[in-house]
Amino acid sequence: MHVSTGFLISSTTLSIDYVVLLFLRHYEAIYGSKRNEIHIFIMNKQLIMHIKGIQDLRKELGVRANIKREGEVSKIWARWIITHRSLFKQDYMYLPSDTEYDYQLLTELQTKGCDNPKAIYNFLIESCLVLNAKCGSLKAEMESGGIHGSLPVTLHEEGKYIILSCDGISDKLPISVYKKMGRMYKNAGLAPENIKNKYIWLIITFYSLLDCKGLQWAVPSAVMAILKQDMGCDVELFASPINSLHMNYYSLFPQDKYFGSRGNFFHAPDSHFTEGTFQVNPPFIVSLFVKTTERILDLLEKADSAGKNLTFIYIMPEWEDFSAYDMVAETRFCVRQIKLEAHQHYYYQYSTGGYIKARFGTLVIFLSTDMKCCGNELERAIKIAFCQPFNYSSLFR
Ligand SMILES: C[S@@+](CC[C@H](N)C(=O)[O-])C[C@H]1O[C@@H](n2cnc3c(N)ncnc32)[C@H](O)[C@@H]1O
């Protein structure tokens, strides 16, 4: 296999690390607790190298595809990562490991005017193989609560933000979100408190590589508060440790579990969704809306046959020729549709701590086995809260 970039970790370096690792495991058997400091240092270094490899791969995608605008590269990259992680089983922490052919990626590259989209596609897949092969033991360590290591994560405040850095990789987060993540980490109780900042750093590093228009935008907390108060809805089917409002949520990456994530919505068993009320705000990716709709309608059929009350509050952009919307609008479970006009409602961006005015229309669709689950009062309250989230949220303090 030929991968012609200089950024990938050399296999010699890795195999030396691996030999050292084996030695340290043996050392631990003899000397007990001493092992942690040394062994974990190795893992930490490997983790940083893996992340730098991922960042370089994303940059290289833009260079090879000759896409000048950062936002456009992000869109292609984020759709690729999110779709593969959502729909196919993945063996590694971040990059896809499945072999499913991605026609959409080729089409997107073609649309951006790439001369040779197939070559770029092959380059991405081959690079994933190489990078993933070098992080096998890392994944196992991470999943058992193991990112300790001696490379420190440093923190400093800048206005309303906190900046977390490790070995030259830095990202910022509003202090309120940082604190919220701290509470979630503690509640989950899966890893020691003294390494909390390493996990927070890891999560914001991973998600900043996916932060792109509409993929991480959240329903304002004022709306969420109404849904909870009125319908007992406190589960988000699409979220991250950064943008979840509730402690009950599903998300993309396995390491999100350290912040209480219940895992990937598409891989969660049906038994999680037999009754109750769920908020559904998928990333704005057409294929994910289609898959989500198929799953939700199937779950509603099952609940209806079992005589259970099940409701999904589904947030959708108002797109043209949108088959997911047609499927939803035609079903007998579609109890109410609330339309929010373009330029008159807001989403919230947790990574910056600001509201974003939507330039498109949004539909809030109630899909339920209970025909009376949303009345006129509730509809009115939702509209006000979406359109004036700043004023409305003060009512809940
Ligand atoms: C539009 S944001 C939703 C933000 C906020 N939680 C809400 O519900 O308003 C979509 C979120 O879903 C996450 N996501 C993507 N694929 C997912 C999957 N298969 N399962 C669960 N969450 C996923 C994304 O990373 C992103 O954080």
The ligand as a Gaussian input file, in Angstrom:
#p B3LYP/6-31G(d) Opt

LIG

0 1
 C      -27.674000      18.808000      15.874000
 S      -26.721000      18.203000      17.203000
 C      -27.892000      18.032000      18.512000
 C      -27.563000      18.935000      19.672000
 C      -28.423000      18.793000      20.921000
 N      -28.088000      17.601000      21.662000
 C      -29.900000      18.781000      20.596000
 O      -30.491000      17.693000      20.645000
 O      -30.453000      19.821000      20.292000
 C      -26.496000      16.518000      16.699000
 C      -25.527000      15.743000      17.590000
 O      -25.664000      14.361000      17.317000
 C      -24.389000      13.755000      17.402000
 N      -24.437000      12.477000      16.684000
 C      -24.033000      12.203000      15.417000
 N      -24.269000      10.928000      15.125000
 C      -24.816000      10.358000      16.213000
 C      -25.274000       9.063000      16.509000
 N      -25.191000       8.087000      15.615000
 N      -25.824000       8.807000      17.722000
 C      -25.929000       9.805000      18.621000
 N      -25.490000      11.068000      18.413000
 C      -24.938000      11.346000      17.216000
 C      -23.479000      14.801000      16.776000
 O      -22.119000      14.591000      17.086000
 C      -24.059000      16.075000      17.375000
 O      -23.443000      16.352000      18.597000

